[in-house]
Amino acid sequence: MAEKSYEELIFEILYVDGRVSKAKAIGVVVGLLVFIAYMAFLIPQSLRMGVLTFLITVIFCFFHIVLYYGICRGAGYLIRRFLIK
């Protein structure tokens, strides 16, 4: 498997057919907000509780970001497919 550069990864995350996808951009913004919320509220508390709690919190943070990104992409697909014709 060939490795991708950062530019190719960013292009794959945000663009569809050479243009910026609104749904993907919203997913990235929501994921960033989730990350900021975790950094402000949950990660400092989990650091005080121990390493295992911190790692579990980081894993949950990653899964929440991926989940919300996927929900936004799915909603964008459904809107484009069924509502805009």
C-alpha positions in Angstrom: 0.0 0.0 0.0 1.3 3.4 -0.9 1.3 6.0 1.8 -0.6 9.3 1.3 0.8 12.7 1.9 -1.0 15.2 4.2 -2.3 17.1 1.3 -3.9 14.0 -0.2 -5.5 13.1 3.2 -6.9 16.6 3.7 -8.2 16.5 0.1 -9.9 13.2 0.8 -11.4 14.4 4.1 -12.9 17.6 2.7 -13.3 17.4 -1.0 -15.8 15.7 -3.3 -15.4 15.8 -7.1 -12.8 18.7 -6.8 -15.0 20.9 -4.6 -15.4 21.4 -0.9 -18.2 19.3 0.5 -20.4 21.2 2.9 -21.4 18.0 4.8 -17.7 17.0 5.2 -16.8 20.5 6.3 -19.6 20.5 8.9 -18.4 17.1 10.1 -14.9 18.4 10.6 -16.1 21.4 12.5 -18.4 19.3 14.7 -15.5 16.9 15.3 -13.3 19.9 16.3 -15.9 21.1 18.7 -16.2 17.6 20.3 -12.4 17.6 20.6 -12.4 21.0 22.3 -15.1 19.9 24.7 -13.2 16.8 25.6 -10.0 18.9 26.1 -11.9 21.4 28.3 -14.0 19.1 30.5 -13.1 15.4 30.4 -9.4 15.0 29.7 -8.2 17.1 32.7 -10.3 15.1 35.1 -9.2 11.8 33.5 -5.5 12.8 33.9 -6.1 13.2 37.6 -7.6 9.7 37.9 -4.8 7.8 36.2 -3.3 6.7 32.9 -5.9 4.0 32.1 -8.8 6.4 32.5 -7.0 9.0 30.4 -6.4 6.4 27.6 -10.0 5.3 27.7 -11.1 9.0 27.5 -8.9 9.6 24.5 -10.3 6.5 22.8 -13.9 7.6 23.4 -13.0 11.1 22.1 -11.6 9.6 18.9 -14.7 7.4 18.4 -17.0 10.4 19.0 -15.2 12.5 16.5 -15.4 9.7 13.9 -19.1 9.1 14.7 -20.1 12.7 14.3 -18.1 13.0 11.1 -19.8 10.0 9.7 -23.2 11.2 10.7 -22.6 14.5 9.0 -21.4 12.8 5.8 -24.4 10.4 5.9 -26.8 13.3 6.4 -25.2 15.2 3.5 -25.5 12.1 1.3 -29.2 11.6 2.2 -30.0 15.3 1.6 -28.1 15.3 -1.8 -29.7 12.0 -2.8 -33.3 12.4 -1.8 -34.1 16.0 -1.2 -32.1 17.8 -3.9 -32.9 16.5 -7.4 
